[in-house]
Every structure is written in C-alpha cells, then in structure tokens.
Amino acid sequence: MHSDPILREVHRMKDESAREMDYDIHKIFQRMRENEKKHPEHMAGIKPLPVPQDKPRTANKKAAK
C-alpha cells in the first residue's frame, strides 16, 4: 500500500494513537489540545490573512426604474 518507509511509520503511529483512544474522536482531539498546551513551540505560527472588504454596491440604473 505505502512503499515510502516514512509514510508507513506515520500511518503506524497514527493507527497506534487512535487505537489507544478507542478511535474516539473526542479523546483524540482532547489529546491534541493537551499537546498544544504542553508544547506550543511545536505549533505552526500561522496568522489568518485579512478578508478583503467588498466595495459597497450601488443601485443599478435599470433596477432603480
């Protein structure tokens, strides 16, 4: 299935972690949140980009009639 040894290891670790938490998504995310707090230096510092504001629309001359 996966011929790349790195991918095989990543999938093995993911499966092992999920199995430890009985494949419960709530437990998985709780562990992720705990790890974020314990090791903030491992988290990517991604800042959201500002959303460009649309110019206000003006009434179309045809629609105004």
N, C-alpha and C positions, 0 to 999 in steps of 0.2 A: 504494500500500500504506500508507505512513505519510504523512499530509498535514502533520503537525507538523514544521516545519523543525528543531527541537531534537532530536526523536526520530530524524529522518533522519540528523542529524550523529552522534548517539550510536551508532546502528547502523553507520554508515560506519566510525567509529573502532574499534568492536568487531571488525568484519569485517577491517579492515586489520591490527589487532593479531594476530588469530587466524591470518591468512594469513602474517604474518611468522614465526610459530612453527609453521608447517606444521600447524595445527589440532591440535597435540599438547597434550592436557590437562595433562600433567606439566610441559611447558615453560610453559604459561600460568600454572599455579599457582606455579611457581618464580619467575616474574617478579613475580607478585602479592606473594609473600613478600619478595622483594628490595625492592620498592617500599614495603612496610610498614616495613621496617627503615630505609630511606633517609628516609622522610617520615612519622614517627609522628604528626606534628601533623595529618595528613590523615585519620587513622583516627578513627572514632567511639569515644568512651569509654563503651561500654555495659557495665554491670556486671550479671552474672546475678542474677536475683531468687532469694531463698532458697526452697527447696522446703518447703512446709508438711509437717510430720510428722503422720501419722495417729495417732489415739489407739489405744492397744493394744486389740485386740478381746478381749472376754470370752466365755467359752463360753456358748452359748445353753442355757437350762434344758432345752429339749426335746432338744437334741443330747447333753446330758450323761447323759440316762437310758439 
